[in-house]
Amino acid sequence: MSSVAASYGKSDVTSDDRVSAHARLLSSQLQSLRERLFPPEAHKELRKFTSGEVSRLVTVSDSYLRQLSLDKLGPSPDIQANGRRLYSLEQVGELRKYLSEARPKDGLNFLPWRRSGERLQTLACVNFKGGSAKTTTTLYLAQWLALQGYRVLAVDLDPQASLSAMFGIQPEFDLRWDDTLYGAIRYDDKRRPLREIIRKTYFHGLDLVPGNLELMEFEHETPRMLSATQRSDGGMFFERVGNALATVQDEYDLVVIDCPPQLGYLTLGAVCAATSLLITIHPQMVDVASMSQFLLMASDLMRVVRKAGGDLSHDFIRYVVTRHEPHDGPQSQIVALLRNLFGDDVLAASVWKSTAIADAGLTKQSLYELDRNSVGRATYDRAYESLDAVHREILGLVHKAWGRAA
């Protein structure tokens, strides 16, 4: 007999009791695991970056960084006994600001924040097929953009809150009611300003709107509001996500949204708020078949929303091939099929399946949070280059939407 069944008695245990007990046991175990992984306060911290890594991020030579350090210009790195210089990501941000002021002609390269006339770019990652790496795509893209010096807001719209978990948040312990986007888009007078809900993360330049099960309240309340004669402040259901994001738009360059794996009111709100869509696809036939149904349903619902006044003018829509094994014959055929059907709407680069990415996820970390030597240099480099190619292609599309020269 399981420990759960034993605690209730063999004949008295019901399914809801059993599931509830399992939930409590698992939550407690996850909390204990977090405390072991991220002591002493059970909060995640980002590692520091070597001068070589910083030189690649900021696009200056390592020798130039060394001279800045000797001349006591810019942020002061930690200098180890062997002379190795380490920078926090916050110091990398300080370095970008220093260089943009010291070398104003190259200011946009060092500090690439959006300029006047460049609208906030909101990228929604969508698909209703589980396993398409939607959350992983959101996480890695948001972190990579922050590493490049952009001001990024990640939004977890999935009630399962996997993105929040990757940032070290355990919803049942760390969040109160209205600590998610639901608090800013709910229909009654208890709405909170989004600015109060946004959380700083351990990743400098990257903030988070966390998620949890309360997001389902929006799915439950919206049908009732649609049938009501009196309209709530804050707009129609498909306007509310965008309206909430508009209140903080001056503080960010890009927003990346992890949508729930369903075509509900939250997803439609994110699609209307988005300036661009990223549709993740795992190159397996069952996933492609599922995506076909997703696209049919999405187009029908989007057409209804557009006729009701929803904004569906996106700067770009791209399919992102994820967990790709490029040497796998059947997968190669599926990728070729997608490229033949959709042309340039499929990103040229794909995210390769990698043990480095999978192993990092086991400890709720991304590849960017790990030292290169922790998973094997060759494995790390292959995964890093694959991600880098995808992210640079997406950033190129953002720059084109902003009107920046290629």
Secondary structure by P-SEA (a helix, b strand, c coil): ccaaaaaaccccccaaaaaaaaaaaaaaaaaaaaaaacccccbbbbbbbcaaaaaaaacccaaaaaaaaaaccccccccccccbbbbcaaaaaaaaaaaaaacccccccccccccccccbbbbbbbbcccccaaaaaaaaaaaaaaaaccbbbbbcccccaaaaaaaccccccccccccccccccccccccccccccccccccccbbbbcccccccccccaaaaaaacccccccccccaaaaaaaaaacccccbbbbbccccccaaaaaaaaaccbbbbbbcccaaaaaaaaaaaaaaaaaaaaaaaacccccccbbbbbbcccccccaaaaaaaaaaaaacccccccccccccaaaaaaacccccccccccccccaaaaaaaaaaaaaaaaaaaaaaaaaacccc
